Amino acid sequence: MRVVLGEDLVLLREGLIRLLTAYDFEVVEAVDNGPSLLRALVTHRPDVAVVDVRMPPTFTDEGLRAAIEARRQLPGLPVLVLSQYVEQLYARELMSDRNGGVGYLLKDRVSQVSQFVEAIRRVAGGGTAMDPEVISQLLATKPEPLERLTPREREVLGLMAEGRSNAAIAGRLFISENAVGKHTNNIFSKLGLPPSEDDNRRVRAVIAYLDA
Amino acid sequence: MTTATTRRVKRLPLLGWSFIFTVYSLLGIGLIVLMTVSSALLVLTVGLPLVVGFAYSIRGYNDVYRLWAGHILGTSVIRPYRPIPKGNLFSRLRVIGSDPATYRDYAWLWINAILGFAISLVSLALFASTIFYGIMPGLVQIVPEGVLDLYLGPVEVSRTQNTLLYWVFALISFGLWWWLAPKMMVGYARLAAVMLGISERARLSLRVDALASSRAETVGTQAAELRRIERDLHDGAQARLVALGMSLGMAEEMLSNNPAVAQELLTEARQSTSLALSELRDLVRGIHPPVLSDRGLTGGIQALAIGSPLQVQVDVVLPARLPAPVESAAYFAVAEVLTNAAKHSGATEAWVRARHVRGSLSVLVGDDGRGGVVQDSAGGLHGIERRLNAFDGTMHISSPVGGPTIVSMELPCVPE
């Protein structure tokens, strides 16, 4: 799997390259600033991009902007954004094109190596990987359109938004996969998501969740 | 008022003012006379209440000029008077009599009676002659021949030339009025501001007092903030890193003879880094939220709105990034107000509006809660006020019982 990496801190960049290579990813290019990142993404069209939010030249949200711009030029380009902190505003912007294949994780999640690698694979496959902190912030604040969900359904939606499969959710909540399926169907119908494009419904549920 | 910026003066309202001031400055002459007479009566005791009474009247009379000059110059002209004690008439007279502002007031009455009247009259006359000469040709048509004919020395001017000449006169007086009226009025307003406002010296000393107290507050707040950061680092991240080192050290020892325990310790170590990081994150957010550095006040307020349990409408239009300290002060102020609204007001909706107008950032935060906010010296709102004070900012709360609550903040600043 081909990866473009955008990270300005040498230590982290080298660490990530080592980690990714160890898990059979091919890092086609690693860049350290926003403009080069955009260029690299557009020329290599990688299977997935792993991007730091804050990068030169402005040291603000350069990486995020480059990623969003790249997704505008190459619709559906899978991007996993890493950040020192989570900001719901950024999570929303990242998902604003309503296409799957995005992730937004805290940098320290990298230390849970296997889960991190799994998140990259999920994003590359068009899924989502939202940091539990984004989810918990959302749960703590605005339940407005999600008020119709039962607490259990909200829990399921939270885990779904993190990008977990039904099996993983079942394992986490100690319920049967069947029960998870029932919950997800309830969630879809309560959020008004018709069963036509089954693959995308999970992503769209997450978007509904972020828009709350 | 050296810093006064002159707004573009509209001429038509000025015309109204000159009309009012021709009459009003004559009223001032009445006050001069009354004051002079009652001062003479001071030898008899009847003069005492009269002098005090007229002194108040003169102050009130001159307030009109203060308001007007402030309006024209775009600043406020501050009343310069010393506070008058509530006691008997005699002690009042003593304060009034020893206040230099009283004499400047009195001098202004004289100046105004002459100069103010003249200026208003000239302005009115120029405008009136414009109209007069403008309609003269028409008049000439109506009145019998010979009455309004114009003579230039021995030469009699014909009717056609007449008309043209009238219009030339009209144009000249209109031009004069157009050019002169605003200049005279602005000059006059400046004079009024100098005469009736506080003197530069007094203004500076007031300013020094205000700066001294706001600096003391700022220094105090900063010191408290540094102490908090130091304590948080010491009890949080530092302690975590020590624990982390311990776990790693023990894991190193155990690796060969007890791999299971070593693995447990490594897991623990990893969790410890996570906790340390999340504590550092919270700390950073409390010092300067990253989104504020990234996106400025606009993004910061949007992020606050998303994070608030209330439905928050955001309407922020700013010309450019503001100075970082101002952004930060405004951000934390809005955050505090929104938190208060969510916690105490019972509101479900709120709104934030921010603009940069006339050299200052103006932020309004409102909610649909039950109102009745009390601003005590220990509360969070007072903390905001102190924070804003450091930038010469002000805060005003309007919160009638039953709501709504609207907090308005002003922060002077220049966009970058």
Contacts between the chains, C-beta under 8 A, distances in Angstrom:
chain1	res1	chain2	res2	distance
A	54	B	290	7.5
A	54	B	294	7.5
A	60	B	293	6.1
A	60	B	294	4.0
A	60	B	295	7.4
A	61	B	294	4.3
A	61	B	295	6.9
A	84	B	281	7.0
A	84	B	290	7.3
A	85	B	281	5.1
A	85	B	284	7.2
A	85	B	285	7.1
A	85	B	290	5.6
A	87	B	290	7.3
A	87	B	291	5.1
A	87	B	303	6.0
A	88	B	303	7.0
A	88	B	306	4.7
A	88	B	307	6.6
A	89	B	291	6.5
A	89	B	295	7.7
A	89	B	299	6.6
A	89	B	302	5.7
A	89	B	303	4.7
A	89	B	306	5.8
A	90	B	291	8.0
A	92	B	306	7.4
A	106	B	277	7.7
A	107	B	277	7.8
A	108	B	273	6.5
A	108	B	274	5.1
A	108	B	277	4.6
A	108	B	278	7.7
A	111	B	270	5.1
A	111	B	273	6.3
A	111	B	274	7.0
A	112	B	270	7.3
A	137	B	307	6.8
A	140	B	309	7.7
A	141	B	306	7.6
A	141	B	307	5.9
A	141	B	308	6.7
A	141	B	309	5.0
A	142	B	306	7.9
A	142	B	309	6.4
A	142	B	311	7.6
A	144	B	311	7.0
